[in-house]
Amino acid sequence: MYLSSPQNIISVTELNRQARQLLEGSFPVLWVAGEISGFKRYDSGHCYFTLKDAGAQVRCVMFRNRAALLDFAPREGTKVEARAVVSLYEARGDFQLTIEALRPAGLGALFEAFEALKRKLEAEGLFSTTRKRALPAFPRAIGIVTSPAAAALRDVLTTLRRRMPGLPVILYPTAVQGDAAAAQIAGAIRMAATRREVDTLIVCRGGGSIEDLWSFNEEIVARAIADCPIPVVCGVGHETDFTIADFVADLRAPTPTAAAELATPDRAALQARIDHLHHRLANLMTRQLQQRMQRLDSLTRRLQHPGERLARQREKLADLARRLHAAPARQLETRTLRLQQLALRLTHRRPQDAPLQTRLATLQTRLYAALPRQLERRRQSLATLAARLTAHDPQAPLAKGYALVSHADGTLLRRASDAETGEAITVRFAKDALKAKVIGENTATQVGAE
């Protein structure tokens, strides 16, 4: 927004605000390369410095939440690459960069190379879980690919000695840092593959910067690990460090010490497991032995001499014979007693015929005397009902000369005013009827007889 009219006067604050908005809206988030100068971190956690090159410089601010994510310590003269937003500090009118991320110069190219190789090998299937092999549960010998002077070697050996003392360890020495390190690491891995002296191979080194670990991001090392017939555990750097070798290896460990732990069983844990199983087996054998002893005692008590069993069978047979001979007599005696009891009950319950015969004759006489009286009463009642029915018969008055007059639909005419002039009516007598037509009140014309 540009203001040229004398009437449109704005304050310095408004000018700086519009300038800041114009800058932030005109430039996207971008990466800027330069050298740090005057770096200072305040108690608030915010960082202020100048980013410069041979021809110019610009003020920079990195706020606390972004500065806390730095994985290196910026110093005077450090060449860096900054991901920044172009802005303006309104209070002083200072043009500045608000830094969102900071990395040492050159890391951008390394990251790009890392991602390019990662995409290439992943497309070839070198990272696929289907090609990764399981480590042997009880390795016969462990191979280590690292530098003899590396602290990682001491950590690995200490861990192996603690977890599985007496396990053979073979070192395949190599440089782990520098321009020639990648070729040496790949050569050591191929040597181990050729000799086949071990059945688990640990490739390791301690932590460091991305440049220090770069040998393990080289394609030659990745392909040597992929071609190795021996299962490979990769323990490079710290937990947050990831290399191409980690993705290709059969198993990735966060540290060299963790790689040694993953490659070997824990002798103390195995011994504890064996002791536990031995204790369970001993208890199980003891319980089984006790159960068998009790079973033997039970069978011993049940085991008898055949003569004793034969004697008991004879006694039982003699008892059954006695019971068999005595059974018919007892049954006959029981049945006789039962028959006597039933005969006595039958005698007590037999009915007396004489009183019943007398009562039957009396009832028969009364029945014969009542029938004529009932029949006469029914005849009289029927005659009364017939007379009442005749009195209410609608046809009876017709026999005396009366007639019924009705409309054509059969509805009776009860008065002359119910008929309309010209209407056809029916006059019904006792035995026949006439059809007539109304020509006026008190007058009718005969039409014909039914």
Secondary structure per residue as TSV (DSSP state, phi and psi in degrees):
chain	resnum	aa	ss	phi	psi
A	1	M	-	360.0	121.0
A	2	Y	-	-114.8	132.0
A	3	L	-	-121.1	115.8
A	4	S	-	-116.6	-14.5
A	5	S	S	-72.5	137.5
A	6	P	T	-61.4	-25.8
A	7	Q	T	-74.4	-22.6
A	8	N	-	-96.1	79.9
A	9	I	-	-100.0	130.6
A	10	I	-	-119.7	163.0
A	11	S	-	-82.1	166.7
A	12	V	H	-63.3	-38.9
A	13	T	H	-59.5	-45.7
A	14	E	H	-66.5	-37.2
A	15	L	H	-60.9	-48.8
A	16	N	H	-64.4	-36.3
A	17	R	H	-64.1	-45.1
A	18	Q	H	-66.7	-35.7
A	19	A	H	-64.9	-42.0
A	20	R	H	-62.3	-45.5
A	21	Q	H	-61.4	-38.6
A	22	L	H	-66.1	-42.5
A	23	L	H	-65.8	-49.2
A	24	E	H	-66.4	-30.0
A	25	G	H	-82.7	-18.5
A	26	S	H	-92.3	-29.4
A	27	F	S	-108.6	131.7
A	28	P	-	-77.5	173.3
A	29	V	S	-65.2	129.3
A	30	L	E	-140.4	165.4
A	31	W	E	-98.9	132.5
A	32	V	E	-125.0	131.0
A	33	A	E	-102.9	139.5
A	34	G	E	-176.7	-172.4
A	35	E	E	-112.9	136.1
A	36	I	E	-75.8	136.9
A	37	S	E	-141.2	138.4
A	38	G	E	64.8	38.3
A	39	F	E	-70.2	134.2
A	40	K	E	-147.9	130.6
A	41	R	E	-108.6	120.9
A	42	Y	-	-86.7	168.6
A	43	D	T	-61.4	-26.8
A	44	S	T	-68.6	-15.6
A	45	G	S	97.4	-10.2
A	46	H	-	-77.7	146.3
A	47	C	E	-116.6	136.7
A	48	Y	E	-127.3	136.9
A	49	F	E	-162.9	174.9
A	50	T	E	-115.1	136.4
A	51	L	E	-106.9	123.9
A	52	K	E	-138.0	162.3
A	53	D	-	-137.5	-163.8
A	54	A	S	-66.8	-23.2
A	55	G	S	-112.7	-15.5
A	56	A	-	-162.4	173.5
A	57	Q	E	-147.7	159.8
A	58	V	E	-146.9	140.6
A	59	R	E	-72.1	147.6
A	60	C	E	-136.0	147.5
A	61	V	E	-133.1	136.5
A	62	M	E	-127.5	112.0
A	63	F	-	-74.5	164.7
A	64	R	H	-56.0	-44.0
A	65	N	H	-64.3	-29.5
A	66	R	H	-84.5	-38.2
A	67	A	H	-64.3	-29.1
A	68	A	T	-66.6	-17.6
A	69	L	T	-88.8	-4.2
A	70	L	-	-65.1	135.5
A	71	D	S	-105.5	14.7
A	72	F	S	-147.8	165.7
A	73	A	-	-101.4	107.6
A	74	P	-	-63.6	137.0
A	75	R	-	-132.3	168.3
A	76	E	T	-58.8	126.3
A	77	G	T	88.6	-2.3
A	78	T	-	-69.7	129.8
A	79	K	E	-86.8	126.3
A	80	V	E	-133.9	168.7
A	81	E	E	-121.6	124.3
A	82	A	E	-115.5	131.8
A	83	R	E	-91.2	115.7
A	84	A	E	-137.9	159.4
A	85	V	E	-112.5	126.0
A	86	V	E	-72.5	128.1
A	87	S	E	-149.8	-173.5
A	88	L	E	-144.8	131.6
A	89	Y	E	-83.0	106.3
A	90	E	T	-62.4	-36.5
A	91	A	T	-61.1	-35.5
A	92	R	T	-114.1	-5.3
A	93	G	T	71.6	25.8
A	94	D	E	-88.0	129.1
A	95	F	E	-73.5	132.2
A	96	Q	E	-153.2	167.4
A	97	L	E	-111.1	131.6
A	98	T	E	-94.1	112.6
A	99	I	E	-84.8	127.8
A	100	E	E	-102.4	-28.5
A	101	A	E	-151.9	150.6
A	102	L	E	-141.9	135.4
A	103	R	E	-145.3	153.0
A	104	P	E	-59.6	144.8
A	105	A	T	-60.5	140.4
A	106	G	T	97.3	-20.2
A	107	L	H	-67.3	-28.1
A	108	G	H	-60.7	-43.2
A	109	A	H	-65.8	-37.7
A	110	L	H	-66.0	-42.2
A	111	F	H	-63.7	-39.8
A	112	E	H	-63.7	-43.3
A	113	A	H	-63.5	-38.9
A	114	F	H	-61.2	-49.0
A	115	E	H	-66.2	-38.0
A	116	A	H	-64.1	-46.5
A	117	L	H	-66.6	-37.1
A	118	K	H	-62.3	-43.7
A	119	R	H	-65.3	-38.8
A	120	K	H	-64.1	-50.4
A	121	L	H	-69.8	-34.2
A	122	E	H	-65.8	-39.1
A	123	A	H	-64.4	-30.5
A	124	E	H	-78.6	-9.3
A	125	G	T	90.9	11.3
A	126	L	T	-71.8	-17.6
A	127	F	T	-97.3	-1.0
A	128	S	-	-63.7	138.3
A	129	T	G	-69.2	-19.9
A	130	T	G	-70.3	-23.9
A	131	R	G	-94.3	-5.5
A	132	K	-	-80.2	140.0
A	133	R	-	-107.3	151.9
A	134	A	-	-79.1	145.8
A	135	L	-	-76.1	146.7
A	136	P	-	-63.9	138.6
A	137	A	S	-65.6	-36.3
A	138	F	S	-130.6	85.6
A	139	P	-	-67.0	146.1
A	140	R	S	-79.9	-33.9
A	141	A	-	-156.0	149.7
A	142	I	E	-113.9	132.1
A	143	G	E	-104.5	143.6
A	144	I	E	-126.8	124.2
A	145	V	E	-106.2	105.8
A	146	T	E	-169.1	-178.7
A	147	S	-	-83.1	136.7
A	148	P	T	-61.2	-23.3
A	149	A	T	-94.6	0.1
A	150	A	-	-75.0	141.6
A	151	A	H	-64.2	-27.3
A	152	A	H	-61.1	-35.0
A	153	L	H	-63.8	-43.5
A	154	R	H	-63.0	-41.1
A	155	D	H	-63.1	-42.0
A	156	V	H	-66.0	-45.2
A	157	L	H	-64.2	-39.9
A	158	T	H	-62.6	-43.0
A	159	T	H	-66.5	-41.9
A	160	L	H	-64.6	-39.1
A	161	R	H	-66.3	-35.7
A	162	R	H	-73.0	-41.7
A	163	R	H	-83.2	-38.7
A	164	M	S	-145.1	75.1
A	165	P	T	-63.8	143.3
A	166	G	T	90.2	-7.1
A	167	L	-	-74.1	126.5
A	168	P	-	-63.2	135.8
A	169	V	E	-126.9	129.3
A	170	I	E	-119.1	126.8
A	171	L	E	-96.4	131.0
A	172	Y	E	-110.4	93.1
A	173	P	E	-69.0	145.6
A	174	T	-	-163.8	155.3
A	175	A	-	-72.9	146.7
A	176	V	-	-117.8	7.2
A	177	Q	S	-154.1	140.4
A	178	G	S	119.4	174.7
A	179	D	T	-66.5	-34.5
A	180	A	T	-93.1	0.1
A	181	A	H	-65.9	-39.6
A	182	A	H	-60.6	-45.4
A	183	A	H	-64.2	-38.5
A	184	Q	H	-68.0	-40.7
A	185	I	H	-61.8	-46.4
A	186	A	H	-61.0	-40.3
A	187	G	H	-64.1	-39.9
A	188	A	H	-64.5	-39.5
A	189	I	H	-65.1	-42.6
A	190	R	H	-66.3	-34.6
A	191	M	H	-62.6	-44.6
A	192	A	H	-63.2	-37.8
A	193	A	H	-66.9	-35.5
A	194	T	H	-73.2	-43.0
A	195	R	H	-73.6	-31.9
A	196	R	-	54.5	41.8
A	197	E	-	-86.6	-17.6
A	198	V	-	-127.0	163.7
A	199	D	S	-117.5	3.7
A	200	T	E	-144.3	134.6
A	201	L	E	-121.0	127.8
A	202	I	E	-106.1	122.4
A	203	V	E	-107.8	118.6
A	204	C	E	-150.4	161.9
A	205	R	E	-166.9	164.6
A	206	G	-	-77.5	-175.4
A	207	G	-	-74.9	171.2
A	208	G	-	171.1	-175.9
A	209	S	-	-74.8	174.7
A	210	I	T	-65.2	-31.5
A	211	E	T	-67.8	-38.8
A	212	D	T	-64.0	-35.2
A	213	L	T	-92.2	3.0
A	214	W	G	-63.9	-26.2
A	215	S	G	-57.7	-30.4
A	216	F	G	-85.0	2.0
A	217	N	G	-104.8	7.0
A	218	E	S	-82.4	146.1
A	219	E	H	-63.5	-35.1
A	220	I	H	-62.7	-37.6
A	221	V	H	-70.4	-42.8
A	222	A	H	-60.7	-42.6
A	223	R	H	-72.2	-32.2
A	224	A	H	-64.5	-40.7
A	225	I	H	-66.1	-42.8
A	226	A	H	-63.8	-34.5
A	227	D	H	-85.1	-11.0
A	228	C	-	-69.5	126.8
A	229	P	S	-76.1	-9.9
A	230	I	S	-94.4	134.9
A	231	P	-	-55.9	133.1
A	232	V	E	-115.2	131.3
A	233	V	E	-108.8	125.7
A	234	C	E	-107.7	121.1
A	235	G	E	-128.8	86.2
A	236	V	E	-116.8	126.4
A	237	G	S	77.0	-151.9
A	238	H	-	-103.9	-175.4
A	239	E	T	-62.0	-33.1
A	240	T	T	-85.5	-5.6
A	241	D	-	-88.6	132.2
A	242	F	-	-128.1	133.2
A	243	T	-	-124.0	167.1
A	244	I	H	-61.1	-35.5
A	245	A	H	-60.6	-34.5
A	246	D	H	-61.5	-41.4
A	247	F	H	-71.2	-31.9
A	248	V	H	-83.0	-32.1
A	249	A	S	-60.6	158.6
A	250	D	S	-68.3	-28.3
A	251	L	E	-149.5	133.4
A	252	R	E	-102.1	131.1
A	253	A	-	-112.0	143.7
A	254	P	S	-68.7	-26.9
A	255	T	S	-144.0	164.8
A	256	P	H	-59.2	-39.5
A	257	T	H	-62.0	-42.7
A	258	A	H	-64.4	-34.0
A	259	A	H	-62.5	-42.6
A	260	A	H	-64.1	-36.6
A	261	E	H	-68.8	-37.8
A	262	L	H	-72.0	-28.9
A	263	A	H	-82.7	-16.3
A	264	T	S	-131.7	149.2
A	265	P	-	-75.6	156.3
A	266	D	-	-86.3	114.6
A	267	R	H	-60.0	-41.1
A	268	A	H	-64.7	-41.4
A	269	A	H	-66.4	-40.3
A	270	L	H	-63.8	-42.0
A	271	Q	H	-63.3	-40.7
A	272	A	H	-64.6	-38.6
A	273	R	H	-65.3	-42.5
A	274	I	H	-64.3	-43.1
A	275	D	H	-61.8	-40.2
A	276	H	H	-64.1	-44.6
A	277	L	H	-66.2	-38.0
A	278	H	H	-62.6	-42.2
A	279	H	H	-63.6	-43.8
A	280	R	H	-63.5	-40.9
A	281	L	H	-64.5	-42.3
A	282	A	H	-62.8	-43.8
A	283	N	H	-63.0	-41.6
A	284	L	H	-63.7	-43.2
A	285	M	H	-63.7	-40.0
A	286	T	H	-63.3	-45.6
A	287	R	H	-63.6	-41.8
A	288	Q	H	-63.4	-40.8
A	289	L	H	-65.1	-41.0
A	290	Q	H	-64.4	-41.8
A	291	Q	H	-62.8	-41.5
A	292	R	H	-66.0	-37.3
A	293	M	H	-64.9	-43.5
A	294	Q	H	-63.7	-38.6
A	295	R	H	-63.4	-41.2
A	296	L	H	-64.1	-40.9
A	297	D	H	-62.5	-41.4
A	298	S	H	-63.4	-44.0
A	299	L	H	-66.1	-33.5
A	300	T	H	-64.8	-40.8
A	301	R	H	-66.2	-33.9
A	302	R	H	-78.5	-20.5
A	303	L	-	-75.2	123.5
A	304	Q	-	-130.9	159.5
A	305	H	-	-71.0	138.1
A	306	P	H	-56.7	-34.0
A	307	G	H	-63.0	-39.7
A	308	E	H	-65.6	-43.5
A	309	R	H	-63.3	-38.1
A	310	L	H	-66.2	-37.9
A	311	A	H	-65.7	-43.0
A	312	R	H	-64.4	-36.3
A	313	Q	H	-66.3	-37.4
A	314	R	H	-64.2	-45.3
A	315	E	H	-60.1	-43.4
A	316	K	H	-64.5	-38.5
A	317	L	H	-66.6	-40.1
A	318	A	H	-64.7	-40.4
A	319	D	H	-63.8	-41.9
A	320	L	H	-63.9	-36.6
A	321	A	H	-65.5	-41.5
A	322	R	H	-64.5	-42.7
A	323	R	H	-65.7	-34.5
A	324	L	H	-67.5	-41.5
A	325	H	H	-69.0	-34.8
A	326	A	H	-81.4	-17.5
A	327	A	H	-64.9	-44.7
A	328	P	H	-60.5	-42.7
A	329	A	H	-63.7	-42.4
A	330	R	H	-66.7	-38.2
A	331	Q	H	-66.5	-40.4
A	332	L	H	-64.2	-41.5
A	333	E	H	-64.2	-42.4
A	334	T	H	-65.2	-42.6
A	335	R	H	-67.0	-38.0
A	336	T	H	-63.1	-46.2
A	337	L	H	-61.4	-39.7
A	338	R	H	-65.7	-40.0
A	339	L	H	-64.6	-40.6
A	340	Q	H	-63.2	-40.3
A	341	Q	H	-65.2	-40.7
A	342	L	H	-66.6	-38.7
A	343	A	H	-63.6	-40.0
A	344	L	H	-64.7	-42.5
A	345	R	H	-65.7	-36.0
A	346	L	H	-66.4	-37.6
A	347	T	H	-64.4	-43.1
A	348	H	H	-67.2	-27.1
A	349	R	H	-102.0	2.0
A	350	R	-	-70.3	131.1
A	351	P	-	-75.2	156.7
A	352	Q	-	-92.9	122.6
A	353	D	H	-76.6	-37.5
A	354	A	H	-62.2	-51.5
A	355	P	H	-60.5	-36.0
A	356	L	H	-68.0	-37.5
A	357	Q	H	-65.8	-41.5
A	358	T	H	-61.7	-45.5
A	359	R	H	-64.2	-37.5
A	360	L	H	-65.0	-41.0
A	361	A	H	-65.2	-40.3
A	362	T	H	-62.0	-45.6
A	363	L	H	-65.0	-34.1
A	364	Q	H	-69.2	-39.3
A	365	T	H	-64.6	-42.1
A	366	R	H	-66.8	-35.7
A	367	L	H	-66.5	-44.5
A	368	Y	H	-64.3	-34.0
A	369	A	H	-74.8	-29.5
A	370	A	H	-81.7	-25.6
A	371	L	H	-63.2	-48.8
A	372	P	H	-60.4	-40.2
A	373	R	H	-64.3	-42.9
A	374	Q	H	-64.5	-39.6
A	375	L	H	-66.3	-41.0
A	376	E	H	-64.6	-42.4
A	377	R	H	-62.0	-38.5
A	378	R	H	-68.0	-36.4
A	379	R	H	-64.7	-45.3
A	380	Q	H	-61.9	-42.6
A	381	S	H	-64.1	-37.6
A	382	L	H	-68.3	-41.2
A	383	A	H	-62.8	-42.6
A	384	T	H	-59.8	-44.2
A	385	L	H	-66.1	-38.1
A	386	A	H	-64.2	-40.8
A	387	A	H	-64.2	-41.5
A	388	R	H	-65.7	-37.4
A	389	L	H	-67.1	-39.4
A	390	T	H	-66.3	-37.5
A	391	A	H	-66.4	-29.0
A	392	H	T	-98.4	7.2
A	393	D	-	-72.9	124.1
A	394	P	T	-67.6	-18.5
A	395	Q	T	-83.9	-15.7
A	396	A	H	-62.2	-44.1
A	397	P	H	-62.6	-27.3
A	398	L	H	-65.4	-32.0
A	399	A	H	-66.8	-20.0
A	400	K	T	-92.0	3.7
A	401	G	T	108.4	-0.1
A	402	Y	-	-79.3	163.5
A	403	A	-	-138.6	156.6
A	404	L	E	-108.4	128.7
A	405	V	E	-111.1	131.3
A	406	S	E	-139.4	158.3
A	407	H	E	-66.2	174.6
A	408	A	T	-63.8	-28.4
A	409	D	T	-86.4	4.8
A	410	G	S	95.8	-3.8
A	411	T	-	-75.0	129.6
A	412	L	B	-67.0	143.0
A	413	L	-	-93.8	121.1
A	414	R	-	-99.6	-18.2
A	415	R	S	-149.5	159.2
A	416	A	G	-64.8	-31.0
A	417	S	G	-69.6	-14.3
A	418	D	G	-75.2	-16.5
A	419	A	S	-95.6	148.0
A	420	E	-	-106.0	147.3
A	421	T	T	-59.8	132.0
A	422	G	T	87.4	-3.3
A	423	E	-	-77.4	140.7
A	424	A	E	-82.2	130.1
A	425	I	E	-129.1	166.8
A	426	T	E	-122.0	133.7
A	427	V	E	-115.6	112.4
A	428	R	E	-105.8	127.3
A	429	F	-	-101.9	-170.5
A	430	A	S	-65.5	-40.5
A	431	K	S	-117.0	-12.2
A	432	D	-	-152.2	-172.9
A	433	A	E	-150.3	159.5
A	434	L	E	-119.7	148.4
A	435	K	E	-105.5	128.5
A	436	A	E	-132.3	167.9
A	437	K	E	-128.7	132.4
A	438	V	E	-78.1	125.2
A	439	I	E	-113.9	-6.1
A	440	G	E	165.2	170.8
A	441	E	T	-69.4	136.5
A	442	N	T	67.0	12.6
A	443	T	E	-137.2	139.7
A	444	A	E	-145.5	150.6
A	445	T	E	-111.5	128.1
A	446	Q	E	-73.9	136.6
A	447	V	E	-105.9	-45.6
A	448	G	E	170.6	163.6
A	449	A	E	-100.9	146.3
A	450	E	-	-78.5	360.0
